[in-house]
């Protein structure tokens, strides 16, 4: 039976689905990060495969566009020796009106073992986890504005790799926070892992007011927000989720909240700069910063494969009961 307290955990507290970082204990997050570390060496071998998911079927169900996330999940599953099926949603029966749960039921009947789900509706992966067969595991690859747990985990892996310890850090998350599932996942993970100073930086229209209740320091001034920061996580402006005049213009946003070399100089000399991608150069970040010495944007992508391998191998090894 699924834990009533958290549908992601079984009765023994083991991870059986990854739906959100919120509510997961520190021990589970640390287990994923530690396991990801062991897979990094696999990705550097000539033969980049381990047999942990041999004979298992992983279905990638992306109801929203994706490049990095879908591709790295596919690579991760193949490196675990799984059979990977990418469902072409635009050409699937969902385009003919089939409901989400009917689609899941039919795919489950094809002996699916793991669903990787991206959906524009918040909560869709939870719905799937509630209704799929007990042997099927679900990984949330991003649902609406709600959560993007594997991005949050790969961000934590990146921070741990370069900074080693979370407990003395100041982390600034900058930009379109109100629409960002990445920001939510990052904030929950940073708090769980013991980061003492988490800042949300952006214009009032793009920073939700309830963050203070989560212990986050809200800054509407870029200089204040990134001063002495150890880690700066820039976010993409999500124009597709905006309605009304939330921003004067991309140019105005860049002037106030875009990360330039001059603004970066306010952070600590050894600060790292992160971005979940895709990057809008000249809007949220200058090219000199994105491609500069402080940027760890490409290592994030590399670490993302190892983190997704870790998540899938852990949940596939745990039973719902």
Buried (B, 14 or more C-beta within 10 A) or exposed (E): EBBEEBBBBBEEEBBBBBBBBBBBEEEBBBBBBEBBBEBBEBBEEEEEEBEBBEEBBBBBBBBBEBEBBBBBBBBBBBBBBBBBBBBEBEEBEBEEEEEBEEBBBEBBEEEBBBBBBBBBEEBBBBBBBEBBEEBBBBBBBBBBBBBBBBBBBBBBBBBBBBBEEBEEBBBBBBBBBBBBBBBBBBBBBBBBBEBEBBBBBBBEBBBBEEBEEBEBBBBBEBEEBBBEBBBBBBBBBBEEBBEEEBBEEBEEBBEBBBBBEEBBEBBBEEBBBBBBBEBBBBBBBBEEBBEEEBBBBEBBBBBBBBBBBBBBBBBBEBEBE
